[in-house]
Amino acid sequence: MAPEEYNYCARGAEKLMTERKVHCSQFSKSQDYSNGLSQLNYQYTINSSKETLAVSRIYQLDRLVLTHSIVDRSQGIFTRCSNDEKNYLAFRFIKNGFERHSDGEKTSILKDYTIGIFDLRATSRYQREQRTEGINLFIQQDCQTSKLLDDSKTSRIIAAEKGMGRILLEMIFQIAEQFSSCSEEENHNLLKHFIQLFCDWQSEPEPFLASENYNELLIAATDFMRINLQNPDLTIEETAAYCRTSIRTLQKVFQVAELSFSHYLNDLRLTASAIRLYQTNHPITAIAFQCGYNNSAYFSKRFKEKYHLSPIRYRKKVQEMAKIDEAAERKCPLFEKFFL
């Protein structure tokens, strides 16, 4: 099976577990471990005069890969080898051990309770100077994780000896320990919330943090929401990333305005649909899709809850009202209120 399909049976694996759609391979030899990762388009070499691998497992969940290993003194490289144009990040969580990582210009040290973030477009060379227990988490970069690493950097090291860092580091080891015992959906949710917690913890100082700038942030967020109404999967994570703020801050801004993100987004969608019903003769289903609803029946239900009329009856009523004064301009007051 081709590596790009992300569903593999690694050669040399002593144990392969595919129950509940979770793929787990366990290895006892370094070369087999490296081969297992290469089938998923990750080049990870472990070089030493003797066998150094004590424990190694690769967990695969769609395009997300998590590995847990205990390795003695060794050296090698890691990067991503694929024609995929998407950017990927590697998280390296060290519980105990000592490693030096270099991208050719900068050398960083990973030791007990530290976390490394690496841009997999670059090649990182490492020198492991003692037995090290660590977890690698390979993920596709998105709007939420893009702020974790500046475009000008290929790596970043974070101390995690105490506080939230220590909690998150120990959490990822607990997730790895129970990964094969959880379902696909449970693992998806666990890792999604873990990454969100990590991003919130590492969020940079925010330009709109002061309360006097809440209104500015609210305007930026709602403008972005209006522009992207057609996207049925528009999330608060994407909106917060666009506004260069954290999810928690954006939620607070909406709360101060006595709003919630989801309710406001739904209200924007319904307002936009009402305008299109008034100004066009597009089919109801087409308008629903244009305003971010994948299901026309659900759209009609939400529309009736807001306007107390079905979309068809609403269109008929407002267009009949417009005919009363044929000389009046064809404008919808909702458009002026919400979109000008």
VENNORBEL-V638463 format. One record per pair of residues at least 24 apart in sequence whose C-alpha atoms are under 8 Angstrom apart, sorted by the first residue. I is the first residue (numbers start at 1). J is the second residue. D is the distance in whole Angstrom. If there is no record, write none. Layout:
I;J;D  I;J;D
//
This chain:
3;39;5  3;40;5  3;41;7  4;40;7  4;41;8  6;40;6  6;60;8  6;62;6  6;63;6  7;60;8  7;62;8  8;39;7  8;40;8  10;35;7  10;36;5  10;39;7  11;35;7  11;36;7  17;180;8  20;182;8  20;183;5  20;184;6  21;61;8  21;183;7  21;184;6  22;59;7  22;60;7  22;61;6  22;180;7  22;183;7  22;184;6  23;59;6  23;60;5  23;61;7  23;180;8  24;57;7  24;58;6  24;59;4  24;60;6  24;180;7  25;57;6  25;58;5  25;59;7  26;56;6  26;57;4  26;58;7  27;55;7  27;56;5  27;57;6  28;53;6  28;54;7  28;55;7  28;56;7  29;53;6  33;57;8  41;80;6  41;81;5  41;82;6  42;78;7  42;79;6  42;80;4  42;81;6  43;77;7  43;78;5  43;79;5  43;80;6  43;81;6  44;76;7  44;77;6  44;78;4  44;79;7  45;75;8  45;76;5  45;77;6  45;78;7  46;74;6  46;75;6  46;76;5  46;77;8  47;74;5  47;75;5  47;76;6  48;73;7  48;74;5  48;75;7  59;179;8  59;180;8  61;184;7  61;188;8  63;139;7  63;140;8  64;137;8  64;138;6  64;139;5  64;140;7  65;136;8  65;137;6  65;138;5  65;139;7  66;135;7  66;136;6  66;137;5  66;138;6  66;176;8  67;135;5  67;136;5  67;137;7  67;176;8  68;133;8  68;134;6  68;135;5  68;136;7  68;176;7  69;133;6  69;134;6  69;135;7  70;131;7  70;132;6  70;133;4  70;134;7  71;131;5  71;132;5  71;133;7  72;128;7  72;129;8  72;130;6  72;131;4  72;132;6  73;127;8  73;128;5  73;129;5  73;130;5  73;131;6  74;127;6  74;128;5  74;129;7  75;125;8  75;126;6  75;127;4  75;128;6  76;125;6  76;126;6  76;127;7  77;123;7  77;124;6  77;125;4  77;126;6  78;120;8  78;123;6  78;124;6  78;125;7  79;120;5  79;121;7  79;122;6  79;123;5  79;124;7  80;120;5  80;121;7  86;140;7  86;141;7  87;119;8  87;120;7  87;121;7  87;140;6  87;141;5  88;119;6  88;120;6  88;121;7  88;138;7  88;139;6  88;140;4  88;141;5  89;117;7  89;118;6  89;119;5  89;120;6  89;138;6  89;139;6  89;140;6  89;141;6  90;116;8  90;117;6  90;118;5  90;119;7  90;120;7  90;136;7  90;137;6  90;138;5  90;139;7  91;115;7  91;116;6  91;117;5  91;118;6  91;135;8  91;136;6  91;137;5  91;138;6  92;116;5  92;117;6  92;134;7  92;135;6  92;136;5  92;137;7  93;134;5  93;135;5  93;136;6  93;169;6  94;132;7  94;133;6  94;134;4  94;135;7  95;132;8  95;133;6  95;134;6  95;169;8  96;132;6  96;133;6  96;134;7  97;129;8  97;130;6  97;131;6  97;132;4  97;133;6  98;128;6  98;129;6  98;130;6  98;131;8  98;132;6  99;126;7  99;127;6  99;128;4  99;129;6  99;130;8  99;132;8  100;126;5  100;127;5  100;128;7  100;129;8  101;125;6  101;126;4  101;127;7  102;126;6  103;154;7  108;157;7  109;157;8  110;157;7  112;161;8  113;159;7  113;160;5  113;161;5  113;166;7  113;169;7  114;157;7  114;158;6  114;159;5  114;160;5  114;161;7  115;157;6  115;158;5  115;159;6  115;160;7  115;169;8  116;155;7  116;156;6  116;157;4  116;158;6  117;148;8  117;149;7  117;155;5  117;156;5  117;157;6  118;154;6  118;155;4  118;156;7  119;149;8  119;153;8  119;154;5  119;155;6  122;154;7  135;172;8  135;173;7  143;237;8  143;238;6  143;241;6  143;242;8  144;196;8  144;199;7  144;237;6  144;238;7  144;241;6  145;199;7  147;203;8  148;199;7  148;202;7  148;203;8  164;201;7  168;194;8  168;198;7  200;246;6  200;247;7  200;248;8  203;245;8  203;246;6  204;245;8  206;244;7  206;245;6  206;246;8  207;244;8  207;245;8  208;245;7  209;249;7  214;253;6  215;253;8  217;243;7  217;250;8  217;253;8  218;250;8  218;253;7  218;254;7  225;265;7  226;268;7  229;268;8  229;269;6  229;290;8  229;291;5  229;292;6  230;289;7  230;290;5  230;291;5  230;292;4  230;293;8  231;291;8  231;292;5  232;291;8  232;292;4  232;293;6  232;294;7  233;292;8  236;261;7  270;302;8  270;303;6  270;306;8  271;334;7  271;338;8  272;335;8  274;311;8  274;315;8  275;332;6  275;334;7  275;335;6  277;311;7  277;314;8  277;315;5  278;315;6  278;318;6  278;319;6  278;332;7  279;330;8  279;331;8  279;332;7  284;311;7  284;312;8
//
